[in-house]
């Protein structure tokens, strides 16, 4: 039992680290070279203050970050993607510089927040890419207002919480990791340690939620967006059979299983060569060049 608990704690920490760590690790080496200044805008909507950034010109491409990360985690691909699209990069509810007074989080509500932001800035139809929790927000968007989502890329996203992930959620809480680990996570959020604790508590609460992420194959079949599903075959949180189910259910979908890939595969997102590859594939897909 003790060994199992230790494994769970390691997995919890890994989930939070991998959710933004792959991008953050690359980001650290790129910031000085790019010199990009993350100073966007904050707007009131749905009872929160949502921070967002826009970069580039052209047709809109919405980038949604992973759970416990921020919009700044997209920095390694901003330069290349913004040469082709107008990027819209929010901090999701309760993440980064966005507030969440209720301290409650569902991906369904997150989708409503992003739609409200897009309505405020005059964006109707769009393309999108989501990492992990950002991809789960996209699933709600693509099923609730399918006519607005032209194409989307889902990276390490689940359509429901498998038992493997629920076990990790049950074992997680702010008390299950060290203050040092929480402080490290809190550095990317405006309220630091306290905000990291809130996100950990909300992650823990997902263990009892069977309504938010509960997409059946018939429900997924209502998605009209061209969909690229990218998933690691060694994802320690979301087993590989889930993206296969998504691929089988979503019309006009494509499946890219990354060999030896973790959650948000580090082989792609943790190296410059991998980032170049995934960016090229994503741009080809979003441009509608695939049959």
N, C-alpha and C positions, 0 to 999 in steps of 0.2 A: 504493500500500500504506500509506504514511504517513497519507494522508487518511482511508483506511478505518479505520485504528487510532484516529485522533482521533475519528471518528464513534462508534466503539465505546465509547471512554472516556466521551464525552458521554452516550451511552445508558445506560451503567452507573450513572453518577452520577444521571441522571434517574430510573432505576428505583428507586434507594434514596430519593431525595428525594420522588418522586411517591407511593411506597408509603405514606409517612406525611405528606408535606409538605402535601397538600391539606387534611387534617384539622388538622395542626399550625398552619397559617397561620390558619385560622379559630379554632382553640383559643386562640391568643394574645389575640385580641380578646374572648374570652368568659370567660376565667378569672376576671377581677376581678369581672365582673358576676354570675357564678354562685357564685363562692367555693367550688367543690366541692373537697373534701379527699380526694385519692386515697390512702387508708390502708386497705387490705384485709387479707387473710390469706394466709399461706403454708402449704402443706400438702405433706408428702412423698408422692410417688407415682411409680411406674415409674422409680425411681432418680434422680429430680430433686426439687427444691423448686419447686412451682408457686405463683406469686402470682396471686390473683384478687380481684375486687371484686364485691360484690352491691349493687344499688340498686333500690329500689322494691318493690312487692308485686304479687301476682297470679301468672298463669301464667308459666313461665320462658321467657325469650328470651336465647339465647346469642349474644354478639357476639365475633367472632374477627377480630383485626386483621391488617393486611398484613405481608408479609415486612419485617423490619428495623424495624418499628414496635412499639408497645406498646398495651396495652388503653386507656391514657389518650387515645389518638387518637380514641376514640369520644366524647370530652367534648362536642362540639358538639350531639350528638343525645341525650345522656343524659337531660336534663331532660324532653324531650317523650316519649321512649320509656318512661321509668320511670313516667310517669303512667298507663301502660296495662299494663306488664309488670314482672315481677321480672327485672331484668337480671343476667346472669352474665357477667362480663368478665375473662377470664384474660389474663395475659402468656404467650404460647406458649413452649414449650421454648427456653431460651437467649436469650429476648428480655426486655427490661425487667428486672424483679426475679426472673424465673424462671431457674433454673440449668440447665446441660446439661453435666455432667461429661465425657460421651463426646465432646463437640464434633462429634457426628454429628447430622444432621437429615434426616428424611423426613416428608412430610405424612401418610403412613400411621401413623407413630409418633406424630405430633402428634395425630391423631384418637384414638388409644388413650389418650393423656394426657388429652384433654378428656373422653372417656368415663369415665375413672377419676375425674376431678374430679367429674363429675356423679353418679357412683355414691356418692362420699364424702358429698356434700351432699344425697343422697336425691332426685335428679331423674331421672325415667324418660323420659317423653315431653316434647318441647320443640320450640320454634321457634328459628330461628337465622338469623344474617346474617353473611356473611364477605366481607372485602375481599381481593382478590388471593390471596395465600398462605393467608389465612384461609378463603377460599372453596374453595381446593383441599383444605384439611383437611376442610371440610364435605362435599366429594364423597366422600371416604373414609368419613366417618361415615354418609352417606346410603346408601351401597352396602353397607357391612359390617353395619349394624344399621338397616335401613330402617324397621322398625316404630317406632323411637324418634323419628324426625324427622318432625314433623307438617307443617312448612312451612319453606322456606329461601329466602334471597335471596343470589344469587351476584353479586358485583360485581367485574368484571375478573379473573375466575378462568379458568384453562385446564384442560382435561381431559388434555392432554399437552403436552410441550414442542416447539413448532414449531422448525424450523431457524433462523428469525429470532432466536428467543430463545436457542437454543443458541450461536449465534455471539457473542451478548453475554456469555453465561456463560463461553465459552472465553477471551474477552478480559479477563475480570474477575479481579481478585485484589487483595489489600490494596496491592500495589505499583502498581496501575494508577490509583489516585487519590491525591491529596495527603494528607498527615497532617492538614492543616487540615480537609479534607472529612470524613475519618474522625472527627476530634475532634468536628465538628459533629454527625455521626450518633450519636456515642457519648454525647452529652449526655442522651439520653432513656433510656439503659440504665444499670443500677446499677454496672457495672464500666467504663463509659466507653469509652475508646479501644480497650482490649484486646478488649472484647466486640464492638465494631463490626468489628474485624479478623476475629474468629472468624465473624461472620455473613457477611462478604464472602467468606471462604474457603469457607464452606459453600455459598454461592450459586454460586461458581466450580465446586464439585464436582458440582453438578446437571448439568453439561454431559455427564457420562458415565453418568448414571442414566436407564435406559430402563424401569425397573420401577415406580418410585414413582408417577409420573403417567403412566398408560398406559390410560386409560379408552376402551374401544371403544364404539360405539353400542349393541351388545347389552348390554354391562355397564351403561351409563347407563340403559338401559330398565328395569332392576330397581329404580330409585328410585321410591318411592311418595309421597314428599313433594311437596306443591304447591310449585313452584319458579319463582321470578322471577329471570330472568337479565338483568342490567343491564351494558351494555358500551358503550364508546366506539367509534365507527366509525373513529377515527384512533388507536386504541391502538397504540403504537409497539413493544410487546412481544408482544402476543397478537392476531394478525389477526382481523378481524371474522368470518371464516368459521368460526372455532372456536365462538363462542357460537351461531351459526346451527346448527351440527352438534349442539350440546347441546340446543337447543330442539327439533330434529327427533327426537332420541333419547329425551329424558326425557318420560314421560307427565305430563299435568297441569302443563305448563310454560308460561311466558309470557316473551316476549322484548321487552326495551326497549333498542333501539339509540339511543344519544345522538348526534345529529348534531354533527360537529366535536368529538367527545369523545375525550379522551386516556385513558390508563390511569388508572382511577379518575377519571372525567371532572370536570375542574376547573370546568366550567360548572355542575355540580350541587353539588359538594362544596367549591368554593372561594368561594362567595358565600352570603350569608344567605338570599336569595330561593331559590337553588338548593337549599339544605339544607331549607328549608321545603317545597319541592315534593317532594323525594325522601322526606322523612319522612312526608308525607301519603300518598304512593303506597304506601310500605312498610306503613304502618299499615292502610290499606284492604286491601292484599293479605293481610297476616298475619291479619286479622280474618275472612278467608274470604268477603269480600264479592264476589269475582270469580267469574264462572261458568266 
